[in-house]
């Protein structure tokens, strides 16, 4: 049986991306770490946003990382699930609003 593509242990290797291009890797991690510092939004709020976005972009590594980070920041499971539902609502709404484009195109082609 083959191993799945995503390996949870690979998340621990994320820092290694700098090995093949130290300059760009350092710039990315400087930016990434700056984004998650306390600011207008708390680190807790940013963690919850990151968890929701992780589901939107379908990143299992990010889901693992920000579930753990959220737990460490005291985010409750109900808050996590509510954030996932916000993601689902936005994604489904985005799909449905494109239905207007389809309706417009249908009307143009049907004339």
N, C-alpha and C positions, 0 to 999 in steps of 0.2 A: 504494500500500500504506500503510495507516495505521500510526502509531507504536503500540507497545504501551503499555498504561496506566502501567506502572512504568517510569520513566526513571532510570537510574543517576545521572545528573547532578543529579536532584532531591535526593539525599541531601545535597549541598553546601548546599542551601537550607533545611535543617532549622532552623537558627537564625532564619530569617525568620518562623517562626510567632509570634514575639513582636511582630511589627509591628502586628498587628491587636488585640492585647491585651497591652500591655507588662507590666502587673502580674502577670497569670497566667502569661505566658511566663517572666518572671523567677523566679517561684515554682517553676515546673516545672523549669527548668534548675538552680536552686539545689538542689532535691531530687535531681534526676538526677545531678548532679555529686557530691553528698554520698554517694549510694548507691555510686558506683564508686570512692570513695577506699579506701585500705588500711584494713582493720578486722580483725574476727575472720577474715574471708576475705581472701586477697590479691587485688590487682587482677587478677592472672593467673587466679585461680580464678573471680572474678566475670565476667571476659571469656568464659571457657569456659561458664559457666552462661548468660550472655546469648546466646551462640551457640546453645546447645541450645534455649533458650526462643524464640529467633528462628524456629527451625524449627517449634516447636509452634504459634506464632501465625501462621505463614506470612508473615513480613515480609521481602520481598526486600531492602529497605533495611538492615534490621538484620543480615541474613545477610551482606551485603556489608561493612557496618561492622565486625561482630565477627569476620569472617574476617580482615580486615586488621588489626584490633586484636590478635587472637590471634597472628598471625604476628609482629607487632611485639613481643609479649610472650614469644616463644619457644615458643608452643604448636605442637606437631608435628601434621602432617596426620592421623596415626593417632589422636591424642587428640581432634582435632576430629570425626573420623568416629565414634569411640566415643561421644562426647557426642550426636551425631545419632542413633545407635542407641539410646541411653538414651531420648531423646525418642520415638523410634518405639515402643519397648517400652511406655513409659508411656501413650502415646496409644492403642495397640492394646489394652493391658490395660484402659484406661478404657472403651473401646467394648465389650469383652467382658464386663466386670463388670456393665454395664448389661443384659446378657443375663439376669442373675438377675431383674431387674425384669420383663423380658418373660416369663420363666418363671413368676414369681409371678402376674402378671396373667393369663397363659394359664390357670393352674390355677384362679384365681378365676372366670374367665368360663366355664370348661368344666364347672363343678360343676352 
